[in-house]
């Protein structure tokens, strides 16, 4: 009598290491191809200008003062709410730290013009030489 020993067939297995490698490659691909856009903390409808220019990538980023349609002031990239007096103090302090400080005003097109003048006056009082305003290009027909 001959007894055959049946060998069990191994069930197919999933190779986890290969799957991890593929997932890492996909993750890297998604990270590289994703565009990172900085979302503004404050929604503004900028005024239009025929002479609008995009700032260069090699320039130092200016300090941004945002003015919404109600006239509220916000300072810096974090859009911290400030009052007129606090704005003057902040601009003086930052201008003393950096003599080449640039100021950019990002005002809503419906913002009170008096607030824009107050910001420009505070910048002049802090001896900031470069003050600019954000605009958007006129839509081409």
DOKOLTOR-742518 format. One record per atom (N, C-alpha, C): x, y, z. Coordinates in nm, 3 decimals, padded with zeros to 5 digits. Layout:
<nodes>
{{X Y Z}},
...
</nodes>
This chain:
<nodes>
{{00.082 -00.116 00.000}},
{{00.000 00.000 00.000}},
{{00.087 00.124 00.000}},
{{00.042 00.206 -00.084}},
{{00.116 00.329 -00.094}},
{{00.030 00.444 -00.044}},
{{00.078 00.509 00.051}},
{{00.004 00.623 00.106}},
{{00.065 00.751 00.051}},
{{-00.021 00.823 -00.010}},
{{00.024 00.953 -00.062}},
{{-00.003 01.061 00.043}},
{{00.096 01.135 00.064}},
{{00.079 01.245 00.157}},
{{00.036 01.365 00.074}},
{{-00.080 01.406 00.100}},
{{-00.130 01.522 00.026}},
{{-00.068 01.649 00.081}},
{{-00.009 01.720 -00.007}},
{{00.046 01.849 00.034}},
{{-00.064 01.953 00.022}},
{{-00.076 02.026 00.126}},
{{-00.177 02.132 00.122}},
{{-00.127 02.245 00.034}},
{{-00.215 02.292 -00.049}},
{{-00.178 02.407 -00.131}},
{{-00.185 02.531 -00.042}},
{{-00.083 02.612 -00.054}},
{{-00.082 02.733 00.027}},
{{-00.178 02.834 -00.034}},
{{-00.252 02.897 00.053}},
{{-00.343 03.001 00.005}},
{{-00.260 03.123 -00.035}},
{{-00.299 03.188 -00.143}},
{{-00.221 03.303 -00.185}},
{{-00.224 03.413 -00.080}},
{{-00.111 03.473 -00.057}},
{{-00.101 03.577 00.044}},
{{-00.074 03.712 -00.019}},
{{-00.102 03.815 00.052}},
{{-00.078 03.951 00.005}},
{{00.054 03.997 00.065}},
{{00.139 04.044 -00.021}},
{{00.269 04.091 00.026}},
{{00.253 04.236 00.072}},
{{00.257 04.254 00.201}},
{{00.233 04.385 00.261}},
{{00.343 04.484 00.227}},
{{00.465 04.442 00.222}},
{{00.577 04.533 00.195}},
{{00.560 04.599 00.059}},
{{00.520 04.524 -00.041}},
{{00.500 04.581 -00.173}},
{{00.386 04.683 -00.173}},
{{00.280 04.655 -00.097}},
{{00.169 04.750 -00.089}},
{{00.211 04.880 -00.020}},
{{00.292 04.868 00.082}},
{{00.340 04.987 00.153}},
{{00.426 05.071 00.059}},
{{00.511 05.008 -00.020}},
{{00.593 05.082 -00.116}},
{{00.507 05.157 -00.216}},
{{00.405 05.093 -00.266}},
{{00.315 05.158 -00.362}},
{{00.242 05.274 -00.298}},
{{00.197 05.256 -00.174}},
{{00.128 05.365 -00.104}},
{{00.220 05.483 -00.079}},
{{00.345 05.458 -00.047}},
{{00.440 05.567 -00.024}},
{{00.465 05.643 -00.154}},
{{00.478 05.572 -00.265}},
{{00.498 05.639 -00.394}},
{{00.375 05.723 -00.429}},
{{00.255 05.672 -00.405}},
{{00.133 05.749 -00.432}},
{{00.126 05.873 -00.342}},
{{00.162 05.859 -00.217}},
{{00.161 05.971 -00.125}},
{{00.258 06.079 -00.170}},
{{00.378 06.040 -00.208}},
{{00.477 06.137 -00.257}},
{{00.425 06.205 -00.383}},
{{00.367 06.129 -00.473}},
{{00.313 06.185 -00.596}},
{{00.205 06.290 -00.566}},
{{00.114 06.257 -00.475}},
{{00.008 06.352 -00.441}},
{{00.062 06.476 -00.373}},
{{00.163 06.461 -00.288}},
{{00.220 06.576 -00.220}},
{{00.290 06.668 -00.318}},
{{00.358 06.613 -00.416}},
{{00.432 06.694 -00.512}},
{{00.337 06.764 -00.609}},
{{00.231 06.698 -00.650}},
{{00.143 06.756 -00.750}},
{{00.035 06.847 -00.692}},
{{00.016 06.845 -00.563}},
{{-00.084 06.931 -00.501}},
{{-00.033 07.074 -00.497}},
{{-00.118 07.168 -00.534}},
{{-00.080 07.309 -00.524}},
{{-00.122 07.361 -00.388}},
{{-00.032 07.429 -00.325}},
{{-00.060 07.485 -00.194}},
{{-00.088 07.634 -00.213}},
{{-00.211 07.673 -00.189}},
{{-00.250 07.811 -00.203}},
{{-00.286 07.865 -00.066}},
{{-00.236 07.981 -00.038}},
{{-00.267 08.041 00.090}},
{{-00.404 08.106 00.080}},
{{-00.494 08.063 00.166}},
{{-00.629 08.117 00.165}},
{{-00.632 08.242 00.252}},
{{-00.687 08.351 00.199}},
{{-00.693 08.472 00.280}},
{{-00.791 08.456 00.396}},
{{-00.756 08.516 00.507}},
{{-00.842 08.506 00.625}},
{{-00.961 08.600 00.613}},
{{-00.951 08.696 00.524}},
{{-01.055 08.797 00.509}},
{{-01.091 08.808 00.362}},
{{-01.217 08.794 00.328}},
{{-01.262 08.803 00.190}},
{{-01.279 08.951 00.154}},
{{-01.204 08.997 00.054}},
{{-01.213 09.135 00.009}},
{{-01.242 09.140 -00.139}},
{{-01.322 09.236 -00.180}},
{{-01.343 09.263 -00.322}},
{{-01.249 09.377 -00.358}},
{{-01.135 09.343 -00.417}},
{{-01.033 09.443 -00.446}},
{{-01.077 09.532 -00.561}},
{{-01.036 09.659 -00.558}},
{{-01.067 09.747 -00.670}},
{{-00.986 09.708 -00.793}},
{{-01.037 09.744 -00.911}},
{{-00.969 09.711 -01.037}},
{{-00.873 09.822 -01.076}},
{{-00.767 09.783 -01.148}},
{{-00.668 09.878 -01.196}},
{{-00.612 09.830 -01.327}},
{{-00.594 09.923 -01.421}},
{{-00.531 09.889 -01.549}},
{{-00.382 09.868 -01.532}},
{{-00.323 09.924 -01.430}},
{{-00.179 09.918 -01.408}},
{{-00.142 09.817 -01.300}},
{{-00.229 09.724 -01.271}},
{{-00.203 09.625 -01.166}},
{{-00.082 09.541 -01.202}},
{{00.006 09.521 -01.105}},
{{00.127 09.442 -01.125}},
{{00.133 09.334 -01.019}},
{{00.185 09.220 -01.060}},
{{00.205 09.113 -00.963}},
{{00.341 09.133 -00.900}},
{{00.346 09.116 -00.768}},
{{00.474 09.133 -00.700}},
{{00.565 09.015 -00.731}},
{{00.693 09.041 -00.735}},
{{00.790 08.937 -00.768}},
{{00.810 08.840 -00.654}},
{{00.853 08.721 -00.689}},
{{00.875 08.618 -00.588}},
{{01.002 08.645 -00.507}},
{{01.094 08.723 -00.562}},
{{01.220 08.747 -00.492}},
{{01.214 08.867 -00.399}},
{{01.105 08.939 -00.400}},
{{01.092 09.055 -00.311}},
{{01.061 09.010 -00.169}},
{{01.095 09.096 -00.074}},
{{01.055 09.070 00.064}},
{{00.905 09.090 00.076}},
{{00.840 09.003 00.146}},
{{00.695 09.013 00.161}},
{{00.661 09.137 00.245}},
{{00.567 09.217 00.199}},
{{00.530 09.335 00.277}},
{{00.439 09.299 00.394}},
{{00.432 09.388 00.489}},
{{00.337 09.376 00.599}},
{{00.202 09.420 00.545}},
{{00.102 09.337 00.560}},
{{-00.029 09.364 00.500}},
{{-00.127 09.414 00.606}},
{{-00.190 09.527 00.575}},
{{-00.300 09.578 00.656}},
{{-00.426 09.564 00.573}},
{{-00.524 09.488 00.624}},
{{-00.649 09.464 00.553}},
{{-00.759 09.551 00.612}},
{{-00.840 09.607 00.522}},
{{-00.954 09.689 00.564}},
{{-01.077 09.630 00.496}},
{{-01.175 09.586 00.576}},
{{-01.295 09.529 00.515}},
{{-01.396 09.639 00.481}},
{{-01.509 09.601 00.429}},
{{-01.609 09.697 00.382}},
{{-01.667 09.781 00.497}},
{{-01.660 09.730 00.619}},
{{-01.712 09.804 00.734}},
{{-01.608 09.897 00.795}},
{{-01.482 09.886 00.750}},
{{-01.377 09.971 00.802}},
{{-01.294 09.909 00.912}},
{{-01.314 09.781 00.940}},
{{-01.235 09.712 01.043}},
{{-01.094 09.686 00.992}},
{{-00.995 09.707 01.078}},
{{-00.855 09.689 01.041}},
{{-00.804 09.555 01.090}},
{{-00.723 09.491 01.007}},
{{-00.656 09.366 01.045}},
{{-00.511 09.375 01.001}},
{{-00.422 09.322 01.083}},
{{-00.279 09.338 01.059}},
{{-00.210 09.204 01.043}},
{{-00.122 09.197 00.944}},
{{-00.033 09.083 00.927}},
{{-00.097 08.964 00.859}},
{{-00.016 08.858 00.842}},
{{-00.066 08.738 00.774}},
{{-00.171 08.663 00.855}},
{{-00.174 08.685 00.987}},
{{-00.273 08.619 01.072}},
{{-00.404 08.695 01.077}},
{{-00.407 08.815 01.018}},
{{-00.526 08.901 01.015}},
{{-00.578 08.928 01.156}},
{{-00.489 08.974 01.241}},
{{-00.528 09.006 01.378}},
{{-00.602 09.139 01.381}},
{{-00.720 09.145 01.442}},
{{-00.793 09.272 01.448}},
{{-00.717 09.374 01.532}},
{{-00.709 09.497 01.481}},
{{-00.640 09.605 01.553}},
{{-00.725 09.731 01.546}},
{{-00.699 09.822 01.639}},
{{-00.761 09.954 01.638}},
{{-00.663 10.052 01.575}},
{{-00.707 10.175 01.556}},
{{-00.620 10.278 01.497}},
{{-00.494 10.300 01.580}},
{{-00.511 10.313 01.711}},
{{-00.397 10.340 01.799}},
{{-00.303 10.219 01.805}},
{{-00.360 10.102 01.813}},
{{-00.279 09.979 01.818}},
{{-00.201 09.963 01.688}},
{{-00.262 10.000 01.574}},
{{-00.195 09.993 01.445}},
{{-00.073 10.084 01.442}},
{{-00.089 10.205 01.493}},
{{00.024 10.299 01.497}},
{{00.139 10.242 01.580}},
{{00.107 10.187 01.697}},
{{00.210 10.129 01.784}},
{{00.279 10.010 01.717}},
{{00.201 09.923 01.653}},
{{00.258 09.806 01.585}},
{{00.349 09.847 01.470}},
{{00.305 09.945 01.391}},
{{00.387 09.991 01.279}},
{{00.516 10.055 01.327}},
{{00.509 10.132 01.434}},
{{00.631 10.191 01.491}},
{{00.728 10.083 01.538}},
{{00.677 09.985 01.608}},
{{00.762 09.878 01.661}},
{{00.826 09.799 01.548}},
{{00.748 09.765 01.446}},
{{00.802 09.685 01.336}},
{{00.896 09.766 01.248}},
{{00.870 09.895 01.234}},
{{00.958 09.980 01.153}},
{{01.093 10.000 01.224}},
{{01.093 09.999 01.356}},
{{01.220 10.011 01.430}},
{{01.303 09.885 01.416}},
{{01.237 09.769 01.406}},
{{01.309 09.643 01.389}},
{{01.365 09.630 01.247}},
{{01.286 09.674 01.148}},
{{01.325 09.658 01.008}},
{{01.311 09.793 00.939}},
{{01.425 09.855 00.905}},
{{01.423 09.987 00.842}},
{{01.368 09.982 00.700}},
{{01.376 09.865 00.635}},
{{01.328 09.852 00.497}},
{{01.188 09.790 00.492}},
{{01.111 09.809 00.596}},
{{00.977 09.752 00.603}},
{{00.888 09.811 00.493}},
{{00.815 09.723 00.425}},
{{00.719 09.765 00.323}},
{{00.580 09.738 00.376}},
{{00.488 09.828 00.344}},
{{00.350 09.813 00.389}},
{{00.260 09.800 00.266}},
{{00.168 09.706 00.270}},
{{00.071 09.689 00.163}},
{{-00.069 09.699 00.223}},
{{-00.151 09.782 00.159}},
{{-00.288 09.800 00.206}},
{{-00.378 09.716 00.117}},
{{-00.453 09.628 00.180}},
{{-00.549 09.544 00.109}},
{{-00.687 09.585 00.156}},
{{-00.748 09.678 00.081}},
{{-00.876 09.735 00.122}},
{{-00.987 09.691 00.028}},
{{-01.101 09.664 00.084}},
{{-01.219 09.633 00.005}},
{{-01.255 09.757 -00.075}},
{{-01.314 09.738 -00.194}},
{{-01.346 09.855 -00.276}},
{{-01.456 09.940 -00.213}},
{{-01.530 09.884 -00.118}},
{{-01.633 09.960 -00.048}},
{{-01.588 10.008 00.090}},
{{-01.459 09.994 00.119}},
{{-01.406 10.035 00.249}},
{{-01.411 10.187 00.260}},
{{-01.435 10.238 00.381}},
{{-01.434 10.384 00.399}},
{{-01.295 10.442 00.368}},
{{-01.294 10.545 00.286}},
{{-01.167 10.604 00.245}},
{{-01.093 10.664 00.363}},
{{-01.165 10.706 00.465}},
{{-01.102 10.761 00.585}},
{{-01.013 10.659 00.655}},
{{-01.053 10.532 00.655}},
{{-00.971 10.428 00.716}},
{{-00.841 10.409 00.637}},
{{-00.849 10.417 00.506}},
{{-00.729 10.402 00.422}},
{{-00.632 10.516 00.452}},
{{-00.686 10.636 00.467}},
{{-00.602 10.753 00.499}},
{{-00.539 10.737 00.637}},
{{-00.614 10.682 00.733}},
{{-00.558 10.660 00.867}},
{{-00.442 10.562 00.862}},
{{-00.454 10.457 00.782}},
{{-00.345 10.360 00.769}},
{{-00.223 10.425 00.704}},
{{-00.247 10.504 00.601}},
{{-00.135 10.572 00.534}},
{{-00.069 10.674 00.628}},
{{-00.149 10.741 00.708}},
{{-00.096 10.836 00.805}},
{{-00.013 10.765 00.912}},
{{-00.061 10.650 00.958}},
{{00.014 10.572 01.058}},
{{00.146 10.524 00.998}},
{{00.146 10.485 00.871}},
{{00.269 10.441 00.805}},
{{00.368 10.557 00.792}},
{{00.316 10.675 00.760}},
{{00.404 10.792 00.748}},
{{00.461 10.828 00.885}},
{{00.380 10.816 00.989}},
{{00.427 10.843 01.124}},
{{00.534 10.744 01.170}},
{{00.528 10.621 01.119}},
{{00.627 10.519 01.153}},
{{00.748 10.526 01.060}},
{{00.747 10.622 00.967}},
{{00.856 10.643 00.871}},
{{00.876 10.523 00.779}},
{{00.764 10.464 00.738}},
{{00.769 10.356 00.639}},
{{00.767 10.422 00.502}},
{{00.870 10.394 00.422}},
{{00.887 10.464 00.295}},
{{00.805 10.403 00.181}},
{{00.783 10.273 00.185}},
{{00.714 10.205 00.075}},
{{00.576 10.159 00.120}},
{{00.474 10.223 00.062}},
{{00.335 10.185 00.089}},
{{00.270 10.157 -00.046}},
{{00.209 10.039 -00.057}},
{{00.141 10.003 -00.182}},
{{00.001 09.952 -00.149}},
{{-00.078 09.932 -00.255}},
{{-00.214 09.884 -00.236}},
{{-00.238 09.765 -00.327}},
{{-00.314 09.668 -00.278}},
{{-00.350 09.553 -00.359}},
{{-00.467 09.590 -00.449}},
{{-00.457 09.552 -00.575}},
{{-00.566 09.567 -00.670}},
{{-00.575 09.441 -00.752}},
{{-00.676 09.431 -00.835}},
{{-00.684 09.318 -00.927}},
{{-00.691 09.373 -01.068}},
{{-00.648 09.292 -01.163}},
{{-00.647 09.336 -01.302}},
{{-00.789 09.348 -01.356}},
{{-00.806 09.444 -01.447}},
{{-00.934 09.459 -01.513}},
{{-00.957 09.340 -01.605}},
{{-01.077 09.287 -01.600}},
{{-01.109 09.172 -01.685}},
{{-01.103 09.213 -01.831}},
{{-01.034 09.133 -01.912}},
{{-01.020 09.164 -02.053}},
{{-01.140 09.109 -02.128}},
{{-01.197 09.191 -02.218}},
{{-01.315 09.144 -02.292}},
{{-01.284 09.036 -02.392}},
</nodes>
